[in-house]
Amino acid sequence: MSFQPPVVIQTAKAAFPKAELSLPYISGGKSEAADKKINDTIHQSVQKLVHSQGSLDDPRAQMLGYFEQKTNQKDYLSLSLFNYAYTGGAHGLTLQQSLTFKQSTGQTYTLAQLFKPGSDYVGRISANVSAQIKTRKIDTLEPFQKIRPDQDYYVADRSLVVYFQLYELAAYVYGFLYFPISVYELQDIINDDGPLGVMIIND
C-alpha cells in the first residue's frame, strides 16, 4: 500500500466551572470532511463522558479530561479519551472511551468490525484474556467468563488491546486492566479491510 502520512493531532482546551478538558483536534488528513467527522465524533464522545460523571454540585468537585494517542499510521487513528471527576465520596472516578477511525473517511469501528463476519472473535479474545488473568494472577471480582461483544479496545501498533473499566473486572486498586493481543494470534479471523488487517502487513 502507498504511504499514508499520519494526521496532525493538536490539543484543544475546553473549560467550564470546576472542569478543565484537553481533547484531541485532528487536521491534515486526506479529506477535510473526514477530519470534521472524526472531530465531531470525538467531541460527542467527550460530552458523553462529561455527562456520565454526573453532577459537580459538591463544593470540592472537580473534573479533568485528557487523551492518549495509540496509533496514527497506515490510514488509521486509534486514541483513548479519559475523564476524571471527583464528585464526593472516598475518591474520584476515571472513565475511558477509545475510538478507532479510518482517517480517509472518518469511519469508526466496533470490536466486531475488526473481524470477519461470523467469526468467534469473542471466544478467541476471551481465551487469551483468561490466560493472561491466570498468568498475571489478577484477583477478579467474579470468575471471568468472556468479554462483551462490544468490549472496549484500542489498536496499538501490531496489537489489539482490550480493556476493562474500573470495577468492571477487578477492584478499584487494579485500575484499568489492559490485555494486549498480537494481531498475529488472531490473523485467521481478522477483517483484512479493517484496522487490524493493515497491521499484519510487514511494510
N, C-alpha and C positions, 0 to 999 in steps of 0.2 A: 504494500500500500504506500501511497505517496506520503511524505512527511506532513503532519498536521501540527502547526505551531500551537503551543498552549495559549489559552485565553489569558487575559490580564485580570488579575484579582486585586481590587483595591478595597480598603476598609472604609465603609460608610458609618457615620455615627448618628445615633438617634437617642434622644433623652426626653424623659418626662419625669414628674415628681417621683423621687426615690428610685429611679431607674436610669441606667446607662447601658445602651446596647451598641455593640460593634458588629456589623453584619457585612458579608462579602458583596461587592458590587462587581459584576462581570462586564468586560468590554473586550474589543479586539478580536471577536470571533469572525467566522466566515460571513455571518448574516446579522445585521442589526436587529432584525425581527426575532431571531433565535436568542440573541443576547437579552432582549427585552423579556422574552418568555421565561428565560432562566431567572432573571432578576425578579420578575413578578412572582414566580413560584417561591423563591427564597423569601421575599417579603411576606407573602401569605403564611409561610411556614413559621417565620419569626413571630408574626402576630398570633398564630395559634399557640405557640409555646408560651407567650406572654399571658394569654387568656387562661391557659391550662393551670397556671400557677395560682390563680385566684386573686383575692383582694390584698392590696398593700395598705390597708387601713391601720394596721398596727403601727404605733409611733416608731418602733425600731425597724420596721420593714425596709428591705432594700432588694434591688434586682440588678443583676449583671448579665449581659448577653455577649457571647463571643463565638468564634468559629475556628475550625481547623480544616485545612486543605488536605485531602488524602490522595487524590490522583488528578493530574492535569496533563494528559497526554493522549495521543492516538485518537483524537476527536471525542474524548470522554472526560468528564469532570465529576469527581466524587468528593463530597465535603460533609462535615458534621456541624450542625448548629447546636449550641449549648445555651441553656438559660438557668442561671442560679437565682433562687429567690429565698429570702428569709421572711416569713410571714407570721412569725411567732413560734413558740414551742422550743424543743430542745436544740434543734439545728435546722439549717436551711435544706432545700431540696434542689438538686440539679437534674434537669431534663435534657435529653439529647435526641435530636432528629437528624438523620442522614439523608442526603439526596444525591442521586446519581443521574447525570444528564448526558445526552448526546449533544456535543457542543454545536454542531452544524444545524441542528433542528430544534433544540430546546426540549426534546422529549425526555421524560423521566421514566425510570424503570423500577417496577416492583421486583421483589426477590424472584417470584415465579417467572418473570420475563427474561431472567438471565439464563434460563434453561429451556431445553427442548420441550415442546408441549407433550404432556402425558408422562414425563419422566418423574421418577420418585426422588425429587430433589430433597423433599422433607426428610425422607428416610436416610438418605446418604449423608446429609449435613448433620442430622440428629445423631447418627452413629459416631461421627467424628467428634461432635461436641461431648457426647457421653464418654468417649475415650479420654478426651482432654480433662474432663471433670475428675475422672479417676486418677489420671497421671498427676494432675496439679493438686489433688487432694482438696477440692473445693467442697465445703460443707453447705449443701443446698438446703433451702427451707423445706422443700418437698422432694421426694425422689424424682429425678429428671426423667421425663418420658420422651418428649420430642419438641422441636421448635414449632412456632406458629408458622403457617404458610406464608404470612406476611412479616416474618421476623425482621427486626431492624438489622441493617447491614450497611457496609460501605466497601468500596473497592480500593485496595492499596497495592499499587504495583502489580505483581502477579499473584495476588492473594484476594480471596473473598474473606471479609471479616464480618461474622455475625456477632451480635452482642445483645445483652440484656440490660434493661433499665434497672435503676436502683430498686431493690426489694423484689424484682421480678423472679430472680433465681436464687439469690442468697441474701444474707443480712446486709444492712447498710454499710457495715465496715469494709465489705469487699469492693464497694464502689461499682462502677460499670464493669461487667465481666465480658471480655473480648475473646473470641475464638477464631484465630486466623486459620484459613484452609487454603493450601496451594491450589491454584487453578488446575494444575496437572493431575491432582487427585480426583477432580470432577470432570476431566476433559471429555469423557464419552457422553455426558448428558448436557454439556454447555451449548447454549444457543450461539452458533458461530457468528450471527449478525448482531450480537449484543456486546455489552461492555467487557465481559469475560472472554469472549471469542478472540478479540484482538490481542488480549494479554498473553494468549498461548503462543502467538507467533513470535519467534525469536528474530527480531529485526533491529 
